Amino acid sequence: MIVEAKKIRKSFGNLEVLKGVDFGVEAGEVVAIMGASGAGKSTLLQILGTLLTPDSGSLTIDGTEILSLGERALSQFRNRRIGFVFQAHHLLPEFTAVENVMIPSLIGGASSAQAKARAQELLALVGLQERLSHKPSELSGGEQQRVAIARALANRPAILFADEPTGNLDSHTKEEIHQLFFDLRKQLGQSVVIVTHDAGLAQLCDRSCYLVDGSFEG
């Protein structure tokens, strides 16, 4: 199992957001997390992505017990083994597509030549081989999100977390990005967890988990 979370609890003040959640992802699985606003989806995703620490519970990713890691080791693990895609692409406006995708590899210690080769490979994989030198302002919303997805894959992560990745896109572009996640699973064996309100996307996934008031239904 690539991700295994057990009895995850998280409160903010007196508000208990997650109430002993269990969640797992198998290798090569694409899983949707759904639920109403305020159900705890983004909080859970931040915990699974090691951006937020639970109050209690356990979390293992790719065989590593996450909650036992120190701050530096956790940061290195996150860079190398976890990829993130958000609704807002968070691309650096002054950098080209290839330069944006190079950043995680450079942070991880790759040479500039290695990082550039990997970025070019990934941008071709997501259908942007003709847009390498374009800056974000020269790309459509869907193209910007493709760059963000390529960047998330730079260090060959064990797991890719996506938080409402198509929430800002038109319906046609949305469908193309949805398909891209499944193409990545087919071509790379990529495991993916997607937080979404989109029922169409959830239906495409291997499983859909519904979070209600801090717990999964069923």
C-alpha positions in Angstrom: 0.0 0.0 0.0 1.4 3.4 -1.0 -0.5 5.4 1.6 -2.0 4.1 4.8 -3.5 6.5 7.4 -5.1 5.2 10.6 -7.3 6.9 13.1 -6.4 10.4 12.0 -7.8 13.1 14.3 -7.5 16.8 13.9 -9.1 19.7 15.8 -8.8 23.4 15.4 -9.7 24.9 18.8 -12.9 23.3 19.9 -13.8 22.2 16.4 -13.0 18.5 15.7 -12.5 18.4 11.9 -11.3 14.8 11.5 -12.7 12.1 13.8 -10.5 9.1 13.6 -10.3 8.7 9.8 -8.8 5.6 8.2 -7.7 5.8 4.5 -5.4 3.9 2.2 -4.3 3.9 -1.4 -2.8 1.0 -3.4 0.0 1.3 -5.9 -1.4 2.6 -9.2 -4.8 3.5 -7.8 -6.7 6.7 -8.5 -9.0 7.6 -5.6 -11.4 10.5 -5.2 -12.3 12.1 -1.9 -15.6 13.9 -2.0 -17.8 15.7 0.5 -19.5 19.0 1.2 -17.6 22.1 2.0 -16.4 22.0 5.6 -16.4 18.1 5.7 -12.6 18.1 6.3 -11.4 17.1 2.8 -8.7 19.7 2.4 -7.6 19.2 6.0 -7.2 15.4 5.4 -5.4 16.1 2.1 -2.9 18.4 3.8 -2.3 15.8 6.5 -1.8 13.0 3.9 0.5 15.4 2.0 2.6 16.0 5.2 1.7 19.7 5.1 -0.2 19.5 8.4 0.4 17.3 11.4 -2.6 15.4 12.9 -3.4 15.5 16.6 -3.2 11.7 16.7 -3.1 8.7 14.4 -0.5 7.2 12.1 0.6 7.8 8.5 2.8 5.6 6.4 3.7 6.7 2.8 5.8 4.5 0.5 6.9 2.4 3.6 8.0 5.5 5.6 6.4 6.3 9.0 5.8 10.0 8.4 5.1 11.2 11.9 8.4 9.9 13.2 10.4 12.1 10.8 12.2 15.3 11.9 11.5 18.6 10.1 14.4 18.4 7.7 13.9 14.7 6.8 10.2 15.4 6.3 10.9 18.2 3.9 13.3 16.0 1.9 10.7 13.2 1.8 8.0 15.6 0.6 10.2 16.9 -2.2 11.2 13.5 -3.4 8.1 11.3 -2.8 5.0 13.5 -2.9 3.6 15.6 -5.7 0.9 18.3 -5.4 -1.5 19.8 -7.8 -3.8 22.6 -6.6 -6.8 24.4 -8.1 -4.5 27.5 -8.5 -1.5 26.3 -10.4 1.0 28.4 -8.4 3.4 28.7 -11.4 6.2 31.4 -11.1 5.2 34.0 -13.7 8.8 35.1 -14.6 9.8 31.5 -15.5 9.1 29.5 -18.6 7.2 26.2 -18.6 10.4 24.2 -18.6 11.9 26.3 -15.9 8.9 25.9 -13.6 9.0 22.1 -14.0 12.7 22.1 -13.3 12.3 23.6 -9.8 11.6 20.4 -7.7 14.4 18.5 -9.4 16.9 21.3 -8.7 15.7 21.5 -5.0 16.2 17.7 -4.9 19.8 18.0 -5.9 19.7 17.3 -9.6 22.0 19.1 -12.0 20.6 21.8 -14.3 21.0 19.5 -17.3 19.3 16.6 -15.5 16.4 18.8 -14.3 15.9 20.3 -17.8 15.9 16.9 -19.5 13.3 15.6 -17.0 11.2 18.7 -17.4 11.2 18.4 -21.2 10.3 14.7 -21.0 7.3 15.5 -18.7 6.0 18.5 -20.7 6.0 16.2 -23.7 4.1 13.6 -21.7 1.4 16.1 -20.8 1.2 17.4 -24.4 3.1 20.6 -24.2 6.3 19.8 -26.1 5.6 22.9 -28.3 5.2 25.2 -25.3 8.5 24.7 -23.4 9.7 28.3 -23.6 6.3 29.9 -22.9 5.7 31.8 -19.7 2.4 31.2 -17.7 0.8 34.4 -19.1 1.3 33.0 -22.6 -0.5 29.7 -21.7 -4.2 28.9 -21.4 -5.7 27.8 -18.0 -5.6 24.2 -19.1 -2.0 24.5 -20.3 -1.0 26.1 -17.0 -2.5 23.2 -15.1 -0.7 20.7 -17.3 2.6 22.5 -16.5 1.7 22.3 -12.8 1.0 18.5 -13.2 4.3 18.0 -14.9 6.1 19.9 -12.1 4.4 17.7 -9.5 5.8 14.7 -11.3 9.4 16.0 -11.5 10.9 13.8 -8.8 8.9 10.6 -9.7 6.6 10.8 -6.6 5.2 7.8 -5.0 1.8 9.6 -4.7 0.2 12.6 -6.4 -2.3 14.6 -4.4 -4.6 16.9 -6.3 -7.0 19.4 -4.6 -9.8 20.5 -6.9 -7.4 20.4 -9.9 -10.0 21.4 -12.5 -12.2 23.7 -10.4 -11.3 26.8 -12.4 -11.5 25.2 -15.9 -14.2 25.1 -18.6 -16.0 21.9 -19.2 -14.0 20.8 -22.3 -10.6 21.6 -20.7 -11.8 19.9 -17.5 -12.4 16.6 -19.3 -9.0 16.8 -20.9 -7.3 17.2 -17.5 -9.4 14.5 -16.0 -8.2 12.1 -18.7 -4.6 13.2 -18.2 -4.6 11.8 -14.7 -5.6 8.4 -16.0 -3.1 8.6 -18.8 -0.4 9.2 -16.2 -1.6 6.1 -14.3 -1.4 4.1 -17.5 2.0 5.4 -18.6 3.8 5.9 -15.2 1.8 3.6 -12.8 1.1 6.8 -10.9 -1.0 6.6 -7.7 -3.3 9.6 -7.4 -5.6 11.0 -4.7 -8.0 13.7 -5.9 -10.2 15.9 -3.7 -13.1 17.0 -5.9 -16.7 18.2 -6.1 -16.9 16.9 -9.6 -19.1 13.8 -9.8 -18.0 13.1 -13.3 -14.4 12.9 -12.3 -15.2 10.8 -9.2 -17.0 8.3 -11.4 -13.9 7.8 -13.5 -11.8 7.0 -10.4 -11.2 3.4 -9.0 -12.9 4.4 -5.8 -14.8 7.4 -4.3 -14.7 8.0 -0.6 -17.3 10.4 0.9 -16.2 12.5 3.9 -19.2 13.6 6.1 -18.6 15.6 9.3 -15.0 14.4 9.7 -15.6 10.7 9.0 -15.9 8.5 5.9 -19.3 7.1 5.2 -19.5 3.3 5.3 
